[in-house]
Amino acid sequence: METDPASLDPEERTNQFLALFSAALGILSLCGALLPICGAGLAVLGLISGWLGIKSDYEKIAIVGIILSAIGLLTAIIYPLLLRFLSSP
């Protein structure tokens, strides 16, 4: 049986929101990694919100968000380096 979100305490609702927000930011950071500043910023926000949201009932979603954000951050760091080394004569 699904619990009513209004019946949860405010801290639990905030943690659940942060877990979902982390997963969304992780996906966006993967897409935004082609623009390193944008992708890295989204990834850092995703890591922070995932870390804060891991205390909720949505722990698995927060972990997925942390993993996606970490991959997005690594991509945002490595992609410009690869472009620089591959494009140099």
Secondary structure as UniProt FT lines:
FT   HELIX           5..7
FT   HELIX           10..32
FT   TURN            33..34
FT   HELIX           36..53
FT   TURN            54..55
FT   TURN            57..58
FT   HELIX           59..87
//
